[in-house]
Amino acid sequence: MKSNPYKNLPPLERKPDGTPYRMTPAQRKRANALIRRECCNCEGGNCIALDNGDTCICPQSISYTVCCKWFRWAVLPLDKALEAEIYRGMDLKRCAVCGAAFVPRSNRGKYCPDCAAKVHRRQKTESER
């Protein structure tokens, strides 16, 4: 029998006071959409990794805390903005163009990665004129 890759994942991070990271209702809604779309262990709302004969609903989809290792290490990194909002709540900035939350690469970061390329191209064009 093959070993379960779910068991080999690192433990979940916790806040310095020992409590797990929590999501707001809007973040949870985005996480549930991400789970339904990308999680290979979620089949029809049930978790295959926890299946031991009877169906088991995905615990991450009904919880406001980050409680699933597979979600944390395999699914959540697919949405960098959501991951940043959950884990780096205080060192986030808002994009000056679209208002999306992002983690800046330096203290001068003003735009999210998607808008940065567009703004840079526009500024370069104006400068060359």
Helices and strands as residue ranges (DSSP letters): G 5-8, H 25-38, E 42-43, E 46-47, G 59-62, H 69-70, I 71-75, G 76-78, H 80-87, E 93-94, E 101-102, H 113-128
